[in-house]
Amino acid sequence: MNEVGTDPDAFEVFYREHLPFVRSFVARRVADPYTAADLTAEIFLAVIESANRYRATSGAPIAWLAGIARNVVAGHVRKQARELRAVSRVGGQALLDDASLERITERIDAERSTRALYRSLDALPAKQRAVVELVAVDGLSLAEAAAALGIAPGAARTRYHRARTRLRTELRTELCEVTP
Amino acid sequence: MTTQLDDFETRLLHTLREQVAERESTAPRRSHGPRRVVLTVAAVAAAATGLLFIPALGTSPAYSVQEGNAGEIVVEINAPTDASGLERALREHGIAADVTYLPELATCAPGRYVDVDRPLSGLTTMVGSDSIGVTIPPGAIRDGETFVLSWSVLPMSQAEIDALNAEIEQDGGITTEGAHVTLTAGVAAGPVQQCIPVPTAPATP
C-alpha cells in the first residue's frame, strides 16, 4: 500500500480496484456532476499524498480510503462555506467529456434516495453521524467504519445504536440493524 | 480487479500516474551505507514529546499539512523554510499558528504567551531522520488560541562527530551526521508576542 504514492503501477492497481467505491461515495454526497469529478480527482490525490502513512494495523485499505474520502468531502464543504475557491493540482472538471459527464449524472440520479438519507444525518451529533454515514450510506461494516474514523469498534457500535434510536424516535427514519 | 474506465476516468488515471511518477522522481534518495545520524535535543517544551530534526537536503516541499482519518491535522516539516506558508496552511485547517524558525541554536525568550490551562493530551510528534511530524488532534486548538512552534537546528561540527565516533561503541556503523536541536511547542491561550531569540547551549549527546 505504501508504494501507491510513489509507484505509478501500484497506484493504477489501487485506482482500478477502488474506483467503484469512490464513484458511489461521491454520488451519494453531491448532486453536481462537475463537483463530483473534482472530488474524485481530489480523493485519489489525497490517497497519493497519504499512502506513505498507511499502516496495515490501522485497518483494511477500504476503511483507510473511506476516511480519506470523508475528509476530502468535508474539506470541500468547508471551502464552500468560506467561499474559497477550491485549489487542486488536478482539476477533475477539466478532464470531463460529454459521455463521461452523462455517466456521472446517471450515477448521481441513481443515488438520490441515499443522498436524502445522507442529508437527514445532519440532525445527529457529529460523532454519531460519522459512523452512521460510513455504515448506512457507504455500506462499510462497523469494524471498517471504526478503523476509518480511528476509534474502537465498541465505540462505533455504541454510536451507531444511539444514532439509530435517535433517528427512529425523532425523525422516523429507520436504520438497519448491523452486527460488527 | 479490472474496472471498466470511461474516458474521464482514463484521463484522470493518466494524470494521476504522472503525479505519482513526479513524486517518485523528486523523492529524496537515501544512502544505504553504514551511516548513523545523531541528534541532541537542547530544549523541548510543553506539548512536544521529543522532536529531532535534520534539515532536508532533498527537493521535497518544506512542509505538508493534511487532515487525517479522524479529523486530526498531520503536519510534516522537511526544512526550516517558509514558516508563514505553514501558518497559512494551518489556518486553512482552522488552526491559528505561530511558527518561528531560528538561525543557529536558539529559543524564544520566555513569557511570549500564556499557556492554556489544560493538559494537551493527543498532541503528538513523529520523528524521522530527515523530517518531523506533528499531529494535532481535533479540537486541540480552540477559538482564540494559537499553536506555537519554534525550533532551530545546528549541524554538529566534524570535530564533534569525530569525538562521538571515538567515544561511542559503534557496532559496525559510524556517525556521519549530527545536529543539535532546540524546539518548543505549545498552545497559547491568548496573544503571542514576537520571538526574541535567546542562544542556547548544545546538549551533550
Boltz contact constraints between the chains, C-beta under 6 A:
constraints:
  - contact:
      token1: [A, 6]
      token2: [B, 23]
      max_distance: 6.0
  - contact:
      token1: [A, 6]
      token2: [B, 24]
      max_distance: 6.0
  - contact:
      token1: [A, 8]
      token2: [B, 17]
      max_distance: 6.0
  - contact:
      token1: [A, 8]
      token2: [B, 20]
      max_distance: 6.0
  - contact:
      token1: [A, 8]
      token2: [B, 21]
      max_distance: 6.0
  - contact:
      token1: [A, 11]
      token2: [B, 20]
      max_distance: 6.0
  - contact:
      token1: [A, 15]
      token2: [B, 13]
      max_distance: 6.0
  - contact:
      token1: [A, 16]
      token2: [B, 1]
      max_distance: 6.0
  - contact:
      token1: [A, 16]
      token2: [B, 3]
      max_distance: 6.0
  - contact:
      token1: [A, 17]
      token2: [B, 1]
      max_distance: 6.0
  - contact:
      token1: [A, 19]
      token2: [B, 3]
      max_distance: 6.0
  - contact:
      token1: [A, 20]
      token2: [B, 3]
      max_distance: 6.0
  - contact:
      token1: [A, 41]
      token2: [B, 12]
      max_distance: 6.0
  - contact:
      token1: [A, 44]
      token2: [B, 16]
      max_distance: 6.0
  - contact:
      token1: [A, 48]
      token2: [B, 19]
      max_distance: 6.0
  - contact:
      token1: [A, 48]
      token2: [B, 20]
      max_distance: 6.0
  - contact:
      token1: [A, 67]
      token2: [B, 69]
      max_distance: 6.0
  - contact:
      token1: [A, 71]
      token2: [B, 67]
      max_distance: 6.0
  - contact:
      token1: [A, 90]
      token2: [B, 15]
      max_distance: 6.0
  - contact:
      token1: [A, 95]
      token2: [B, 8]
      max_distance: 6.0
  - contact:
      token1: [A, 95]
      token2: [B, 11]
      max_distance: 6.0
  - contact:
      token1: [A, 95]
      token2: [B, 12]
      max_distance: 6.0
  - contact:
      token1: [A, 96]
      token2: [B, 8]
      max_distance: 6.0
  - contact:
      token1: [A, 97]
      token2: [B, 7]
      max_distance: 6.0
  - contact:
      token1: [A, 100]
      token2: [B, 6]
      max_distance: 6.0
  - contact:
      token1: [A, 100]
      token2: [B, 7]
      max_distance: 6.0
  - contact:
      token1: [A, 100]
      token2: [B, 8]
      max_distance: 6.0
  - contact:
      token1: [A, 103]
      token2: [B, 6]
      max_distance: 6.0
  - contact:
      token1: [A, 148]
      token2: [B, 69]
      max_distance: 6.0
  - contact:
      token1: [A, 149]
      token2: [B, 70]
      max_distance: 6.0
  - contact:
      token1: [A, 150]
      token2: [B, 69]
      max_distance: 6.0
  - contact:
      token1: [A, 150]
      token2: [B, 70]
      max_distance: 6.0
